[in-house]
């Protein structure tokens, strides 16, 4: 097999050109593929490359595999979201179902231990997959870890009304913190469908979260009691507002993490945002160096990075590889969850496309009513002439699970009627997209 390369042809050249001294001890070994970064894109790519018969090494700067998502992002936040959701259910919902519990209390330390156990189990699982598939990984520097709150703060300010900020804000709000979200724009989650976004914000406000939209943080001063913030209108002139909080969470989005890779020295081109420029085969401006995941343009999502990784190594192995970025789902893991795929109604309007909309409320779904979790709706956007699905937006219980069927339908170019005429189990939450598509294509057969 001729040598192919992800970063460069061999590990010695990788070390010399990118300056990764911590890996120099093993640089004498030659590999077909060297992957820098052991996050969802990197570790999935490494395992796939090994399965395709390529010798592979994965270089990771953190002490564990899994990247931001597994170590300090998606997974630990979902663990805390689940723990806080269980507390909120025990405190507010059990009695309605005839389950009486006295003395419900929060043990933040135990929540953090459960979170750590989940993360450790998954990181060790990835290491096991590396060993099974004979893929090697090495650590260049030790991990600095992540800051975790040991107690529930009395007040918490979240700067940034995006996915991460709203998820973590929900965690501490459920546990008793007074949470205020400060957002520069005049609305939260700018990529979300407008109708769903407004319903989502109303839901969060009912849960106790407060919002200051169209507002910027002019300054922040740490004190022994917490943090003092100076707030100003994001646009134009206006009065300055002072605000204090025990804890401030800055959640204004992520940037491509390429520091220390010596990209300029190697000659790898980046755009204005710092993203590595690649072609449709993930090839950078330097032959032999490819890039995937969060460091290239596109949504910074773990599942998108995984698809990038698989497609890239398939191309390196001489096979066909492709990622359809129009069918990458996005999910907010609050409660209710919000999930979407494809275009929003605002986008199809801006594109001048003729479209139709179908909706269905969880309030009318039998399973949602039986478990007393009825907040939210399903919204389908389809081509007015062909009925082809252009976008799906779900706010409700288990929306992140329900969106999968919709992603599959869009990947195969399905119409709304294709789902509407597919038998769904009853009573199930999956009946909500089923009936929503009936509304979209005009069948309006029955409630579910």
Secondary structure, 3 states (H helix, E strand, C coil): CCCCCCCCCCHHHHHHHHCCHHHHHHCCCCCCEEEECCEHHHHHHHHHHHHCCCCEEEEECCCCCEHHHHHHCHHHHHHHHHHHHHHHHHHHCHHHHCCCCCCCCCCHHHHHHHHHHHHHHHHHHHHHHHHHCCCEEEECCCCCCCCCCCCCCCEEEEECCCHHHHHHHHHHHHCCCEEEEEECCCCCCCCCCHHHHHHHHHHHHHCCCEEEECEEEEEEEECCCCEEEEEEECCCCCCCEEEEECEEEECCCCCCCCCCCCHHHHCCCECCCCCECCCCCCECCCCCCECCHHHCCCCCCHHHHHHHHHHHHHHHCCCCCCCCHHHCCEEECCCCEEEEEECCHHHHHHCCCCEEEEEEEHHHCHHHHHCCCCCCEEEEEEECCCCEEEEEEEEECCHHHHHHHHHHHHHCCCEHHHHHCCCCCCCCCCHHHHHHHHHHHCCCCCCC
